[in-house]
Structure formats: C-alpha cells, structure tokens
Amino acid sequence: MKESVRPTTKTTLWLLKIMLPISLVVTAMQHYGIIDAIAVYLNPVMELVGLPGKAAVGFLTGAFVTTYAGIAAMLQLSLTMREATIVGIMMCLCHALFVESAVNRRVGSSFWKMFVIRLCMAFLCAFYLNLVLPQDMTGRFGEGITMDADDGNWLWAWVVSSIKMSILIYLLIFALMIVQRMVEHYGLMERLARPLHPLMRFCGLPESAAYMWIVGNILGISYGSAVMMDLEEQGKITPDEANDVNYHLIMNHSLLEDTTVFASMGIPALWIISTRFLFALIVVWGRKAFKFLKLF
C-alpha cells in the first residue's frame, strides 16, 4: 500500500490536469446551450446506435484523450444508464486512439489498420448493444456523483462534482496499483500464463502470447506497452505473434481497469466484458478467415 501511494498520486494528478479543464469546458458548453446546438448536427449519426447527439462529446473526448477524460465529459451530459452503457463500450474500444495505435505500431502492427478497426468496431458494438440491451434500464450515469448546474450556481456545482469525481478516481487507481504490485511481487504473471494456453487457442492466438495477453488485459496497451516491447526484445514472442495478439487486444485491452471504472458508476460489468470478448473473437477469427481467403 505504501508503494502504491506515490504512483497513484502522480497518475491521478496527471489525469486531473487533463480531465478537469475538459470537464469545465463541457459543463460551460452545456450551460450555454452549445452542446444542444452540436447535438442537432450529430443526432442523425448517433441515433443509428441509439444515442442522442450530445453523447458524441463523451465518445470523442475519450477517443482523443483518455477514458477518464471521456467519463469526465459523460458526467456532465445527464445520460441514461442505457445510453451510458453504449457510450462506455465505444470508449473502451477507442480511448486514447492515436496514442495506442502508435503503441500497436511499435509492437508490430499497422497504425492505420488498428485505428480504423477500432473506430469501426466501436460503432458496430454500439449498434449491437442498441439491439440487445433492455429498454427499461433504470438510473442515470454518475447518479450521486454529478450535480445539476443551476443557472446561478453551475460553476459551484461543477466544483463539487469534480471533487467527488477526483476522490473516486484516486481510490480506484490506488486499488488497481495495489493489485498490480501484488501480482508483480508474487510473480503471478508467469504462473498465470501456463494455464491460459487452451484459452489462447480458443481466442485464435498463439500459446506463447499468454503472458502478453495478461499484460494487455490488466495494464492495457498504453501502460503495458513497455512490457510488451520487452517481450519482443527478449525473443519471448515474435513480431508476427505480437501482431496477432494486437488484433485481440484492440478489442479487449485494459479489461480490468475499464470494467472496474464503469461498473463503479453503475454500468453492468457483464455487458462490457461479454461484448468486448465476443467482438474480439469476431475480429481475430474473421481476420484468420480473410487471410485464408487471401483477402486481408
């Protein structure tokens, strides 16, 4: 726990430098009716996946910055839990899109293939969820965390909600840091990799990719990039194998962190995990089929 305090504080402060200005801008845009004006133009696109036009603000913020910045924007949009679940899955697939696509390229994949596939699959997953999610999902996203901005007090409401959000993020990151250090301290990564060989075959991945798969799912692409590149340099995984794993991880990376964050705000974890895993299988096995037919 002591070892986790310093990196948690450093990471939280770094995230808040990004999140709080974005949250303030989005709140002001909402207060002055700018979001409603943008929504008019975005409604036709977002309605295809069951979302109001304003939901694009949260999705694009997450895609260009981070999941946390996207959540900061979502908290100001008063989304229903059903809408937030759909936006959430889109953000899980497309957060930090430029940065992580660059990391994918460093590990052995095409930047633009990773970029385009993630963007397209985000909308395909959203379309799927819009078909299968129950219509009667209750509650609103971030209920109890955000505050409505009254005409005269919107800035104060933003300050209060930002404090609540900052505390929640710190506690979540602290918990994740503790888990990560326990896994490293007890050498659990290598022990966990061996029993996962059957799962790797089911996912259409090489058995040697089990350790890299664990790293990507626990630490994510950005946080786990150094570890994944080190595996290549040590010869524990080939560039071709790393490329194969990337097609799975662009759908299913950072599963622990993303699911924990969204579930803490009321989005059902089962929908996040099952949707991402299903479409990861579709992407990997679909690519294998295309390669067999020499189309990809």
BELDA-V603269 format. One record per residue. PSI is psi in radians with two decimals (999 if undefined). NEAR is the number of other ideal C-beta (glycine too) atoms within 12 Angstrom. D_FIRST is the distance of its C-alpha to the first C-alpha in Angstrom with 2 decimals. Layout:
<<PSI NEAR D_FIRST> <PSI NEAR D_FIRST>>
//
This chain:
<<-0.70 14 0.00> <-0.72 11 3.82> <-0.39 16 5.42> <-0.33 25 5.08> <-0.87 17 6.58> <-0.90 16 9.72> <-0.55 22 10.74> <-0.80 27 10.19> <-0.77 19 12.34> <-0.80 17 14.74> <-0.75 28 15.27> <-0.78 29 15.76> <-0.71 18 18.20> <-0.75 20 20.01> <-0.72 33 20.44> <-0.51 28 21.64> <-0.54 19 24.18> <-0.79 28 25.69> <-0.82 36 25.29> <-0.78 29 26.51> <-0.70 20 29.81> <-0.76 34 30.53> <-0.74 44 29.83> <-0.76 28 32.13> <-0.77 24 34.83> <-0.71 40 34.77> <-0.78 37 34.97> <-0.70 20 37.90> <-0.69 26 39.54> <-0.77 32 39.35> <-0.69 23 40.71> <0.15 16 43.62> <0.17 14 44.53> <-0.68 19 43.71> <-0.71 32 41.59> <-0.64 20 44.47> <-0.73 16 46.80> <-0.69 24 44.65> <-0.55 25 44.32> <-0.69 18 48.11> <-0.48 15 48.18> <-0.26 24 45.18> <-0.81 21 46.14> <-0.66 14 48.40> <-0.85 22 45.70> <-0.50 32 42.84> <-0.40 21 45.17> <-0.45 20 45.64> <0.35 32 42.12> <0.47 30 42.33> <2.63 38 40.63> <2.75 31 41.92> <-0.62 27 42.45> <-0.37 34 39.75> <-0.39 43 37.07> <-0.48 41 37.79> <-0.82 42 36.03> <-0.77 47 32.64> <-0.85 44 33.35> <-0.62 30 34.61> <-0.80 39 31.76> <-0.69 39 29.24> <-0.70 32 31.54> <-0.36 26 31.99> <-1.78 35 28.51> <2.97 38 25.42> <-0.75 48 24.62> <-0.68 40 22.81> <-0.68 37 25.91> <-0.70 46 28.08> <-0.69 47 26.27> <-0.69 43 26.73> <-0.74 46 30.41> <-0.63 49 30.64> <-0.31 47 29.36> <-0.01 42 32.47> <-0.07 39 34.96> <0.98 31 35.19> <2.57 41 35.19> <2.87 28 35.87> <-0.57 29 33.31> <-0.80 32 35.75> <-0.72 37 36.07> <-0.58 43 32.33> <-0.72 42 31.88> <-0.81 46 34.48> <-0.68 51 33.10> <-0.77 47 29.58> <-0.59 51 30.84> <-0.70 47 32.72> <-0.60 46 29.67> <-0.62 53 27.65> <-0.44 47 30.45> <0.19 44 31.22> <2.57 42 28.20> <0.85 37 28.18> <-0.81 38 31.43> <-0.77 23 32.77> <-0.85 25 29.61> <-0.54 39 28.81> <-0.61 34 32.50> <-0.67 20 32.52> <-0.76 34 29.62> <-0.73 39 31.63> <-0.70 25 34.59> <-0.59 26 32.75> <-0.35 42 31.77> <0.19 30 35.40> <2.93 34 36.45> <2.25 20 38.80> <-0.88 23 37.29> <-0.55 17 39.92> <-0.82 24 39.90> <-0.75 38 36.17> <-0.90 28 36.67> <-0.73 20 39.72> <-0.77 36 38.53> <-0.73 42 35.30> <-0.80 26 37.34> <-0.74 25 40.06> <-0.49 37 37.81> <-0.78 39 35.90> <-0.59 30 39.24> <-0.74 28 40.34> <-0.68 42 37.22> <-0.72 40 37.76> <-0.72 25 41.40> <-0.82 26 40.46> <-0.65 37 38.06> <-0.49 29 40.74> <-0.64 16 43.08> <-0.35 21 40.90> <2.46 32 38.64> <2.46 15 40.03> <-0.34 13 41.92> <0.47 9 40.84> <2.22 24 37.07> <2.85 13 36.28> <2.98 21 34.12> <2.61 24 33.23> <2.31 35 30.27> <0.31 37 27.62> <2.27 21 29.55> <-0.22 16 27.93> <-0.83 29 26.03> <2.88 35 29.04> <2.47 25 32.01> <2.40 22 35.59> <1.84 30 36.93> <2.80 13 40.12> <-0.70 12 42.86> <-0.18 9 42.30> <0.38 16 38.55> <-0.62 24 37.05> <-0.71 19 35.18> <-0.69 17 33.65> <-0.67 27 32.73> <-0.71 32 30.98> <-0.82 19 28.97> <-0.83 22 27.84> <-0.58 34 27.02> <-0.64 31 25.12> <-0.80 20 22.88> <-0.79 24 22.17> <-0.72 39 21.61> <-0.73 28 19.25> <-0.77 18 16.98> <-0.77 30 17.12> <-0.74 39 16.41> <-0.80 28 13.32> <-0.68 20 11.88> <-0.79 31 13.16> <-0.67 34 11.86> <-0.78 27 8.25> <-0.73 22 8.88> <-0.68 31 10.75> <-0.69 31 8.42> <-0.82 21 6.07> <-0.79 23 9.61> <-0.76 30 10.96> <-0.58 23 8.88> <-0.73 18 9.64> <-0.77 25 13.14> <-0.76 20 13.54> <-0.71 13 12.36> <0.11 13 14.77> <0.67 12 17.43> <-0.34 20 17.98> <-0.91 28 19.66> <-0.68 18 22.82> <-0.61 14 23.05> <-0.45 20 22.85> <-0.74 27 25.47> <-0.82 17 28.34> <-0.17 15 28.73> <0.01 26 28.76> <-0.76 19 32.08> <-0.67 12 34.19> <-0.66 24 32.14> <-0.75 27 32.69> <-0.69 17 36.42> <-0.64 18 36.43> <-0.07 32 34.81> <0.44 28 37.41> <2.71 39 35.04> <2.56 26 35.42> <-0.60 25 33.59> <-0.17 26 32.22> <0.05 40 30.31> <-0.78 33 27.89> <-0.75 39 25.00> <-0.64 43 25.72> <-0.74 43 25.96> <-0.80 36 22.48> <-0.83 41 21.08> <-0.67 43 23.15> <-0.58 39 22.25> <-0.85 36 18.46> <-0.32 33 18.10> <3.07 36 21.50> <-0.83 49 24.36> <-0.90 31 23.16> <-0.58 30 19.60> <0.05 35 20.94> <-0.73 32 24.16> <-0.73 18 23.34> <-0.75 31 22.47> <-0.70 41 25.62> <-0.60 23 27.84> <-0.63 19 26.68> <-0.68 32 27.78> <-0.79 28 31.17> <-0.57 17 31.50> <-0.11 14 30.81> <0.26 12 33.45> <-0.29 25 31.28> <2.44 34 32.56> <2.81 20 35.75> <-0.65 23 36.19> <-0.71 19 38.21> <-0.69 30 35.53> <-0.70 40 32.91> <-0.74 31 35.38> <-0.77 33 35.79> <-0.63 47 32.07> <-0.63 45 31.94> <-0.49 42 34.48> <-0.77 44 32.18> <-0.47 47 28.97> <-0.37 46 30.68> <-0.49 43 31.04> <0.37 42 27.90> <2.82 45 25.12> <0.64 37 21.65> <-0.69 34 22.48> <-0.89 32 19.00> <-0.88 37 17.99> <-0.79 44 21.51> <-0.72 33 22.09> <-0.78 28 18.92> <-0.87 39 19.79> <-0.66 42 23.46> <-0.58 24 23.12> <-0.32 28 21.03> <0.20 37 24.15> <-0.16 29 26.61> <2.23 39 27.81> <2.17 27 28.34> <-0.59 25 26.04> <-0.69 19 28.99> <-0.67 32 31.15> <-0.89 41 28.64> <-0.85 26 27.90> <-0.70 23 31.51> <-0.80 40 33.10> <-0.73 39 31.04> <-0.73 29 31.51> <-0.84 26 35.21> <-0.37 35 35.94> <-0.73 39 34.00> <-0.74 25 36.46> <-0.76 27 39.32> <-0.84 38 38.46> <-0.89 36 38.00> <-0.55 24 40.97> <-0.72 25 43.04> <-0.72 29 42.56> <-0.69 22 43.62> <-0.74 16 46.68> <-0.72 17 47.56> <-0.67 17 47.21> <-0.64 12 49.46> <0.04 10 51.99> <0.74 8 51.47> <-0.17 10 50.65> <999 17 47.14>>
//
